[in-house]
């Protein structure tokens, strides 16, 4: 069994997979803002549900920059230099624990779901914040695994600001007073498409991905803005820069835990 943990800025999802990839029980709880409370609640959840069972690996996804098991910075949780690996060590005895960025893991899962697997894919989760994962040939690229596309500096409303500050789900709620699920007005969705396009106009010329995959809570409503988004990018990208294929994530709300599973399988194979 593989235990996976998707730590979001709002909620945490704990799930398990069999070795052949079958998703088991899923447990959700609100993510505490205090990392000590988070560790306490997560340890209790894992021990209460998986103690005594054969668990080969635990993979924990965190919404921020992760290096060697340490959350260097999780913007939406305000965690800084949080050693998650050390805090969770021994939760199930000698079961190894791996910590990785959530968007990178989601990108791994969603890229593996494509046929054929593209040489380079850019996964973007538009949720409380904006996270990005860059996957090359179906694997996490170690040279750019710490990239944070959501913090790209772009122009909006006459100012140079971070992409996620005006295009993330939380920014949409602030701007329109509604969650994405409650927005039905075409004009509003056209404006949201414009907000989302700003970051892509900065990233596409640099990365030139073969495919862009959009996930997260706002990714769930991809059909509401996909046509307008493609039109904006087609009109504004330089003529010599190809517009990548843009697709919706197959598991917008579960991509991270599937990514945890693939990460575990790859790691176990390398051991």
Secondary structure, DSSP 4 states (H G I P E B T S, - for coil): -EEEEEE-SSEEEEEEE-TT--EEEEEEEEPPSSHHHHHHHHHHHHHHHHTTS---EEEEEESSEEETTEEEEETTTTEEEEEHHHHHTTTTTT-EEEEEEHHHHHHHHHHHTSSSPPSEEEEEEESSSEEEEEEETTEE-GGGTT--GGG-EEEETTEEEETHHHHSHHHHHHHHSS-GGG---HHHHHHHHHHHHHHHHHHHHHH--SEEEEEHHHHTTHHHHHHHHHHHHHHHS-TTSPPPEEEE-TTTTTHHHHHHHHHHHHHHHH-
